[in-house]
Amino acid sequence: MLKDERTAQDGGFFLGLSGKSVPAARAAARTGRASCGSGGFSLVELMVVISITAILLAFAIPAFSNIIAQNELAVASNAARGALMVARETAVAKGNSVSLCAGEPENGCSGDWSGGQWLVFRDSNHSGDLDAGEAVIQHGIVPGAGQAVSIEGNGPLRSALVYMPLGHAERVSGAFGAGRLRICVESAVVPNARELVISATGRVRIQRVDFGGACPSL
């Protein structure tokens, strides 16, 4: 064995044909392979990622829209139910007739629920109209009405629902105040509507109804 070769062996490495040590040559080979694999996505890989993303969005967007519609329906229903409860509880607590109608303080009762505005007032003469000297107890707007949510009432809710001190509801004429207030969203959610049904005692229950994504007239 030559002296130079012994010296190289004693130092723990051999010189290759290129003049580099064997460990250095192996490290350079590994670095070369690593750099070849870090060139980014190929066109095929990119198309696969785009396709998977499109499929996921196709499922996610309708599901998200349904969640929004369900939330709008629930919020609007609870707000309308709260208005009816305010009218009934105030009539019982104050011992006076209290009316609820679609309307606003400036113009009184309109009977039009499409805008979602409602009015609760002390109706001392049981007329169903906001007369001079009758105090407005509460005025509010059902969230989403006229936009994502449609609202319609029947029976006494087309004019005014009068709650009496015993808690029951009447029409302006004095007849039993049976009626429904429908809150609906034009969406594929099931069910897509809720109806607030007034019982014989004036209590309100929520009834879920499905119209297949449509909102027909009440």
Backbone bond lengths (Angstrom), bond angles and torsions (degrees), N, CA, C in turn:
res aa  C-N    CA-C-N  psi(-1)  N-CA   C-N-CA  omega(-1)  CA-C   N-CA-C  phi
1 M - - - 1.465 - - 1.521 108.93 -
2 L 1.339 115.37 134.89 1.449 119.21 -179.38 1.511 110.67 -71.07
3 K 1.307 113.25 159.96 1.464 118.83 -177.81 1.499 111.81 -64.64
4 D 1.394 117.84 -40.82 1.471 119.95 -178.47 1.513 110.78 -65.11
5 E 1.392 116.22 -38.36 1.458 118.95 -179.44 1.507 110.83 -67.68
6 R 1.354 116.13 -39.22 1.468 118.12 176.80 1.499 110.61 -62.58
7 T 1.312 116.32 -40.53 1.470 119.15 -179.76 1.524 110.52 -62.24
8 A 1.351 117.43 -42.27 1.455 120.44 179.81 1.511 111.03 -65.39
9 Q 1.388 115.98 -41.16 1.458 118.82 179.82 1.504 111.25 -65.76
10 D 1.298 117.47 -40.70 1.458 121.01 178.81 1.510 111.42 -63.90
11 G 1.310 117.38 -29.91 1.476 119.93 179.84 1.508 113.20 -79.32
12 G 1.362 118.13 -5.90 1.462 120.42 173.41 1.499 113.28 95.30
13 F 1.380 120.08 12.64 1.461 120.10 178.04 1.511 108.25 -152.71
14 F 1.360 114.17 159.82 1.451 121.88 175.67 1.502 109.18 -114.89
15 L 1.292 117.45 149.84 1.448 121.97 176.20 1.512 109.26 -88.13
16 G 1.295 118.10 130.40 1.445 122.33 176.37 1.508 110.21 -82.41
17 L 1.350 115.20 -177.89 1.446 120.42 -179.80 1.514 112.10 -65.39
18 S 1.327 115.94 -28.18 1.468 119.04 -178.31 1.506 112.15 -81.00
19 G 1.298 116.83 -4.65 1.463 119.95 -178.52 1.504 112.76 92.98
20 K 1.372 117.38 -5.87 1.467 120.37 178.27 1.511 109.24 -90.30
21 S 1.301 115.84 154.01 1.449 120.08 174.41 1.516 109.02 -68.69
22 V 1.327 118.30 155.56 1.458 122.32 -178.68 1.527 111.92 -62.55
23 P 1.340 119.10 -46.92 1.470 118.04 177.15 1.518 112.63 -59.79
24 A 1.318 118.11 -38.94 1.461 120.81 179.69 1.514 110.80 -66.04
25 A 1.338 116.77 -38.16 1.465 120.19 179.15 1.518 110.85 -65.50
26 R 1.338 116.82 -42.01 1.461 119.81 178.22 1.532 111.69 -63.30
27 A 1.323 117.76 -41.69 1.477 121.29 178.27 1.508 110.79 -62.06
28 A 1.361 115.62 -40.18 1.462 118.98 179.83 1.513 110.41 -65.33
29 A 1.340 117.64 -36.74 1.464 120.93 178.89 1.517 111.31 -65.46
30 R 1.374 115.40 -42.47 1.461 118.34 178.62 1.516 111.20 -63.33
31 T 1.318 117.36 -41.57 1.465 121.77 179.55 1.515 110.51 -62.46
32 G 1.318 116.95 -39.12 1.455 120.94 178.45 1.510 112.05 -63.76
33 R 1.362 116.18 -43.26 1.461 119.46 179.08 1.516 111.05 -64.78
34 A 1.348 117.21 -39.58 1.461 121.00 -179.97 1.509 111.34 -64.40
35 S 1.325 116.77 -40.12 1.461 119.50 -178.58 1.515 111.08 -68.98
36 C 1.346 117.57 -30.52 1.459 120.38 178.59 1.526 110.89 -68.39
37 G 1.347 118.02 -31.18 1.465 121.42 -177.90 1.498 114.47 -88.15
38 S 1.304 120.83 0.70 1.469 122.50 -175.65 1.519 111.39 -110.63
39 G 1.322 116.82 32.03 1.456 120.01 -176.98 1.512 113.74 -87.26
40 G 1.366 122.60 7.08 1.455 125.17 179.23 1.521 111.36 92.85
41 F 1.387 115.96 -171.65 1.450 121.57 -178.18 1.529 110.79 -76.02
42 S 1.310 114.12 145.10 1.456 118.29 170.76 1.522 108.66 -82.13
43 L 1.312 117.89 169.45 1.465 121.86 -179.50 1.520 110.96 -62.77
44 V 1.317 116.94 -39.30 1.468 120.68 179.53 1.524 110.37 -63.84
45 E 1.338 115.90 -45.44 1.466 119.89 179.49 1.519 110.98 -61.94
46 L 1.315 117.32 -40.12 1.462 121.43 -179.92 1.517 110.75 -65.04
47 M 1.327 117.74 -41.05 1.460 121.25 178.51 1.522 111.44 -65.13
48 V 1.327 117.62 -36.43 1.463 121.36 177.50 1.526 110.63 -64.53
49 V 1.330 116.49 -43.84 1.467 120.75 179.02 1.523 110.83 -62.07
50 I 1.334 116.96 -43.88 1.470 121.33 179.75 1.527 110.70 -63.00
51 S 1.325 116.79 -41.48 1.465 120.96 -179.85 1.523 111.27 -63.72
52 I 1.327 116.70 -44.38 1.470 120.62 179.39 1.529 110.47 -64.11
53 T 1.321 116.86 -41.23 1.470 120.86 178.77 1.521 110.82 -61.97
54 A 1.334 116.85 -42.93 1.469 120.67 179.81 1.523 111.36 -63.14
55 I 1.329 116.81 -40.39 1.467 120.67 178.66 1.529 110.69 -64.01
56 L 1.325 116.71 -44.49 1.467 120.22 179.54 1.515 111.65 -62.99
57 L 1.343 116.91 -40.36 1.464 120.34 178.73 1.522 111.49 -66.19
58 A 1.328 116.69 -35.32 1.464 120.43 179.53 1.520 111.59 -61.24
59 F 1.330 116.88 -31.79 1.469 120.73 176.91 1.522 111.43 -86.60
60 A 1.326 117.56 -36.64 1.464 121.19 -171.86 1.522 112.72 -74.48
61 I 1.348 118.55 -39.52 1.463 120.94 -175.06 1.531 111.97 -64.95
62 P 1.340 120.58 -49.28 1.476 118.90 176.37 1.521 112.99 -60.73
63 A 1.321 117.14 -39.21 1.467 120.03 179.78 1.522 110.65 -63.26
64 F 1.325 116.87 -41.00 1.463 120.80 179.15 1.525 110.43 -66.81
65 S 1.329 117.29 -39.42 1.464 121.34 178.34 1.524 110.96 -63.54
66 N 1.323 116.87 -38.38 1.464 120.83 178.26 1.519 111.55 -65.99
67 I 1.316 116.32 -38.20 1.468 119.91 178.29 1.527 110.00 -63.44
68 I 1.323 116.72 -42.57 1.461 120.77 178.57 1.524 110.58 -62.64
69 A 1.342 117.22 -44.55 1.467 121.06 -179.61 1.529 111.42 -63.34
70 Q 1.316 117.02 -42.03 1.464 120.42 178.04 1.520 111.36 -62.41
71 N 1.323 116.31 -40.14 1.459 120.25 179.28 1.525 110.67 -66.35
72 E 1.336 117.33 -42.87 1.471 120.47 179.12 1.528 111.11 -62.34
73 L 1.326 116.31 -40.05 1.461 120.83 178.93 1.525 111.46 -64.56
74 A 1.322 116.30 -43.76 1.470 120.53 -179.78 1.523 111.86 -65.98
75 V 1.333 117.51 -44.02 1.467 121.40 -178.96 1.521 110.61 -63.62
76 A 1.349 117.13 -45.04 1.464 120.83 -179.41 1.531 111.19 -65.03
77 S 1.323 117.42 -41.38 1.468 121.28 -179.94 1.526 111.36 -63.80
78 N 1.320 116.12 -43.25 1.465 120.12 -179.95 1.527 111.25 -65.95
79 A 1.334 116.67 -37.37 1.470 120.11 179.25 1.529 110.66 -66.00
80 A 1.338 116.88 -43.99 1.466 120.40 179.23 1.528 111.43 -66.17
81 R 1.309 116.32 -40.79 1.475 120.22 177.62 1.532 109.83 -63.75
82 G 1.317 116.63 -38.49 1.466 119.83 178.09 1.517 112.07 -62.05
83 A 1.330 117.81 -37.24 1.468 121.17 178.67 1.527 110.57 -64.30
84 L 1.331 116.59 -43.36 1.468 120.18 178.52 1.529 110.95 -64.20
85 M 1.315 117.18 -39.25 1.460 120.72 179.04 1.524 111.66 -65.97
86 V 1.322 116.90 -38.69 1.466 120.46 177.69 1.529 110.37 -60.41
87 A 1.336 116.51 -44.97 1.464 120.28 -179.21 1.532 110.99 -62.45
88 R 1.308 117.14 -46.71 1.471 120.90 -177.83 1.525 111.59 -66.47
89 E 1.317 116.57 -47.74 1.464 120.04 -176.83 1.529 111.61 -66.23
90 T 1.315 117.61 -35.04 1.470 120.15 178.41 1.520 110.72 -68.43
91 A 1.339 117.35 -39.87 1.467 120.55 178.28 1.523 110.82 -61.30
92 V 1.341 116.34 -42.15 1.476 120.57 -179.91 1.524 110.52 -69.30
93 A 1.335 116.92 -44.32 1.465 120.92 -176.08 1.521 112.54 -69.15
94 K 1.325 117.40 -38.36 1.468 121.51 -176.31 1.527 113.32 -92.79
95 G 1.335 117.14 -14.14 1.461 119.91 -178.94 1.508 113.01 69.34
96 N 1.331 117.29 29.13 1.459 122.61 179.51 1.526 109.70 -129.35
97 S 1.334 115.78 158.73 1.462 118.59 174.07 1.529 108.93 -74.99
98 V 1.320 114.79 134.20 1.465 121.63 -177.85 1.518 107.90 -129.46
99 S 1.326 116.33 130.04 1.463 120.49 -177.59 1.525 111.94 -107.73
100 L 1.330 113.81 150.06 1.460 121.60 173.24 1.516 107.46 -124.23
101 C 1.315 116.20 136.72 1.454 120.45 178.32 1.519 109.96 -152.42
102 A 1.325 115.37 168.04 1.461 120.55 170.54 1.522 107.25 -81.46
103 G 1.326 115.92 124.00 1.457 118.76 -178.05 1.514 112.00 165.59
104 E 1.323 114.78 -168.58 1.457 121.78 -178.99 1.526 109.17 -145.34
105 P 1.333 117.55 157.04 1.466 120.53 -175.24 1.523 113.98 -57.35
106 E 1.335 118.19 -34.99 1.463 120.54 -175.30 1.530 112.29 -69.62
107 N 1.325 117.15 -35.95 1.464 120.81 -174.40 1.519 114.23 -116.13
108 G 1.322 117.76 -2.56 1.447 120.70 179.86 1.520 112.56 75.51
109 C 1.324 117.03 -155.68 1.465 122.39 -175.46 1.529 110.84 -78.27
110 S 1.310 115.42 134.73 1.461 121.00 177.93 1.522 112.15 -114.98
111 G 1.316 117.40 -24.43 1.457 121.17 -176.54 1.518 113.59 77.84
112 D 1.320 116.58 -0.95 1.468 121.37 -178.27 1.522 109.48 -100.33
113 W 1.335 116.00 109.61 1.453 121.00 -177.17 1.529 113.28 -89.11
114 S 1.323 117.70 -2.27 1.463 120.01 -173.69 1.525 112.52 -61.87
115 G 1.322 117.01 -31.45 1.462 119.93 178.15 1.512 113.75 -83.43
116 G 1.338 116.93 -10.79 1.457 121.29 176.16 1.517 115.34 79.68
117 Q 1.332 118.46 3.35 1.471 119.90 -179.46 1.530 109.98 -84.24
118 W 1.322 115.14 136.20 1.454 119.51 179.01 1.530 110.24 -132.93
119 L 1.321 113.04 158.99 1.462 120.42 -172.17 1.520 109.08 -138.16
120 V 1.324 117.53 129.54 1.462 123.01 173.32 1.525 107.13 -117.24
121 F 1.333 117.07 125.88 1.465 119.82 -175.88 1.529 110.74 -146.17
122 R 1.290 115.55 158.03 1.468 121.15 176.68 1.522 108.09 -75.11
123 D 1.327 115.86 117.14 1.465 121.39 -175.60 1.521 108.81 -108.99
124 S 1.319 115.04 79.45 1.472 120.56 -171.75 1.526 112.88 -63.84
125 N 1.326 118.99 -29.83 1.468 120.97 -178.75 1.531 113.39 -103.19
126 H 1.345 117.00 9.79 1.467 121.75 174.87 1.528 111.73 59.02
127 S 1.311 117.00 32.90 1.471 120.44 -175.56 1.523 113.44 -91.04
128 G 1.331 117.23 -18.99 1.450 120.06 -175.75 1.514 113.44 77.83
129 D 1.321 116.62 8.00 1.464 122.26 177.28 1.525 109.31 -120.36
130 L 1.317 116.00 146.93 1.454 121.07 176.52 1.525 108.05 -82.05
131 D 1.318 115.23 99.18 1.461 120.75 -177.45 1.523 110.87 -92.61
132 A 1.301 115.62 167.49 1.459 121.12 178.22 1.526 109.93 -60.29
133 G 1.311 115.94 134.47 1.456 121.48 179.77 1.514 114.36 88.30
134 E 1.339 118.41 -8.29 1.466 120.89 177.66 1.525 109.39 -90.86
135 A 1.321 114.87 126.21 1.466 120.16 -172.27 1.526 111.57 -80.64
136 V 1.340 115.08 137.31 1.460 121.05 171.76 1.524 108.43 -78.92
137 I 1.301 116.63 122.36 1.465 121.40 -179.13 1.528 110.78 -86.30
138 Q 1.321 115.90 -41.54 1.464 119.19 179.62 1.527 109.83 -160.13
139 H 1.323 113.71 145.34 1.466 121.14 176.80 1.516 107.43 -135.63
140 G 1.312 116.69 136.27 1.464 119.13 -178.53 1.509 111.65 -153.45
141 I 1.328 115.20 175.74 1.464 122.95 178.83 1.524 108.01 -129.25
142 V 1.314 116.04 130.51 1.468 120.65 176.51 1.522 108.14 -72.20
143 P 1.336 118.98 122.85 1.470 121.63 -177.92 1.527 112.53 -57.60
144 G 1.334 115.53 133.53 1.463 121.04 175.78 1.504 115.46 83.83
145 A 1.346 117.91 -5.13 1.460 120.73 -177.64 1.524 110.62 -63.49
146 G 1.336 115.49 137.31 1.448 120.42 -179.89 1.515 113.58 82.69
147 Q 1.327 117.21 -4.88 1.463 121.37 179.50 1.526 108.80 -124.53
148 A 1.321 116.39 -92.14 1.468 119.14 179.65 1.520 111.92 -79.77
149 V 1.336 116.83 -22.86 1.465 121.79 -173.20 1.531 110.05 -119.73
150 S 1.329 115.82 135.64 1.465 120.30 173.60 1.526 109.18 -108.75
151 I 1.327 116.12 143.02 1.464 121.97 -177.92 1.522 108.88 -130.93
152 E 1.324 115.13 136.87 1.465 120.12 178.04 1.519 109.12 -149.70
153 G 1.321 116.33 142.48 1.452 121.22 179.26 1.509 111.23 -120.91
154 N 1.325 116.15 157.98 1.460 120.01 175.29 1.518 109.69 -127.02
155 G 1.340 116.78 178.07 1.458 120.69 178.94 1.517 112.29 57.23
156 P 1.334 117.42 -133.38 1.463 120.50 -177.82 1.528 113.49 -66.01
157 L 1.324 116.36 -19.32 1.459 119.27 -179.59 1.526 112.23 -73.70
158 R 1.328 117.22 -6.21 1.458 120.46 172.70 1.525 111.15 -83.42
159 S 1.305 116.09 -10.83 1.474 120.49 174.65 1.525 107.87 -128.76
160 A 1.330 116.85 -81.69 1.467 120.63 177.17 1.521 109.55 -156.48
161 L 1.305 115.82 143.41 1.460 122.91 176.44 1.526 106.99 -104.42
162 V 1.339 116.05 121.75 1.464 120.38 -175.58 1.528 109.38 -104.46
163 Y 1.321 115.85 118.23 1.465 120.86 175.52 1.519 109.35 -91.94
164 M 1.335 114.41 136.44 1.465 121.52 -177.85 1.531 110.39 -100.49
165 P 1.340 117.19 163.97 1.475 120.88 -177.54 1.524 114.43 -57.95
166 L 1.345 118.35 -23.85 1.465 120.80 177.47 1.524 112.38 -82.62
167 G 1.327 116.98 -5.04 1.458 120.57 175.28 1.509 115.10 100.80
168 H 1.336 119.18 -11.61 1.457 120.43 179.58 1.531 110.23 -85.10
169 A 1.320 115.52 161.62 1.466 120.67 -177.82 1.519 110.58 -108.36
170 E 1.315 115.03 147.01 1.460 121.45 179.41 1.527 110.22 -133.27
171 R 1.332 113.58 160.21 1.456 119.60 166.91 1.530 108.80 -78.66
172 V 1.308 115.29 170.34 1.467 119.40 177.33 1.524 110.27 -60.24
173 S 1.326 116.72 -32.12 1.466 121.37 -179.60 1.519 113.01 -73.15
174 G 1.330 117.43 -12.83 1.457 121.44 -176.92 1.514 113.01 101.09
175 A 1.329 117.35 -8.72 1.462 121.11 178.65 1.524 110.09 -72.03
176 F 1.332 113.99 163.59 1.463 120.10 -178.99 1.526 109.70 -57.53
177 G 1.329 115.72 134.25 1.461 120.91 -174.07 1.516 114.17 -90.60
178 A 1.342 116.53 59.37 1.467 119.21 176.28 1.526 108.62 -76.22
179 G 1.314 115.37 138.80 1.459 118.53 179.38 1.515 111.81 -175.26
180 R 1.314 114.59 169.07 1.459 120.95 178.61 1.519 109.80 -136.29
181 L 1.315 113.66 148.16 1.456 121.30 173.94 1.524 106.52 -122.40
182 R 1.340 116.21 117.34 1.466 120.87 -175.63 1.527 110.36 -100.91
183 I 1.333 114.89 128.41 1.467 122.08 173.53 1.523 106.78 -113.93
184 C 1.329 116.98 127.41 1.460 120.42 -170.74 1.529 110.93 -141.03
185 V 1.323 116.23 148.65 1.463 121.95 173.39 1.533 108.30 -125.33
186 E 1.326 117.00 135.84 1.460 120.96 176.68 1.527 108.28 -82.44
187 S 1.306 114.57 86.77 1.469 121.48 -175.14 1.517 109.16 -152.60
188 A 1.330 115.56 162.79 1.464 121.00 -179.36 1.521 112.95 -78.84
189 V 1.331 118.96 3.46 1.466 120.76 179.18 1.527 109.08 -64.87
190 V 1.312 116.46 149.24 1.461 122.31 179.65 1.525 109.41 -125.64
191 P 1.360 117.96 120.22 1.464 126.94 -6.34 1.531 111.24 -78.95
192 N 1.325 116.18 159.44 1.461 119.00 -177.12 1.525 113.23 -104.49
193 A 1.338 117.35 11.55 1.472 120.22 178.63 1.524 110.57 -147.81
194 R 1.321 114.03 153.84 1.466 121.01 172.90 1.528 108.12 -133.10
195 E 1.321 114.66 137.19 1.462 119.81 178.61 1.519 109.71 -115.28
196 L 1.323 116.13 130.42 1.456 122.09 175.41 1.522 107.05 -91.18
197 V 1.312 115.47 109.43 1.465 121.68 -174.82 1.525 109.16 -102.42
198 I 1.334 115.96 127.11 1.468 121.39 -178.34 1.520 108.66 -92.44
199 S 1.330 116.91 124.41 1.460 122.17 -177.39 1.524 111.05 -84.76
200 A 1.345 115.54 178.40 1.468 121.07 -179.20 1.524 111.98 -63.73
201 T 1.313 116.97 -26.90 1.471 120.21 -179.71 1.531 112.50 -90.25
202 G 1.326 116.47 -1.38 1.465 119.69 -178.50 1.511 113.72 92.94
203 R 1.329 116.31 -4.73 1.467 119.15 177.36 1.527 110.18 -72.25
204 V 1.322 114.80 158.39 1.457 120.77 -177.12 1.523 109.45 -117.28
205 R 1.315 115.96 130.42 1.464 120.60 173.32 1.527 109.12 -121.31
206 I 1.328 115.14 150.68 1.463 120.57 -179.58 1.521 109.32 -99.75
207 Q 1.316 114.77 126.48 1.455 121.58 178.81 1.525 108.94 -115.52
208 R 1.323 116.66 124.80 1.468 121.51 -179.30 1.524 109.93 -88.26
209 V 1.328 114.93 130.98 1.462 121.21 -176.92 1.521 108.51 -133.69
210 D 1.338 115.85 142.71 1.464 119.73 178.31 1.523 110.05 -117.54
211 F 1.337 116.01 130.89 1.454 122.75 179.16 1.531 111.79 -117.83
212 G 1.319 116.27 22.65 1.455 120.49 177.15 1.520 113.93 64.34
213 G 1.316 116.43 34.66 1.470 120.45 177.80 1.503 114.06 90.47
214 A 1.330 119.60 -7.48 1.471 122.87 178.57 1.525 110.18 -99.55
215 C 1.338 115.82 166.49 1.466 121.51 177.49 1.529 108.76 -129.16
216 P 1.336 117.38 82.03 1.474 120.37 -178.76 1.521 112.02 -70.58
217 S 1.317 115.05 163.34 1.466 120.21 178.61 1.525 109.93 -68.66
218 L 1.302 114.21 147.29 1.471 120.66 -177.97 1.534 109.55 -82.02
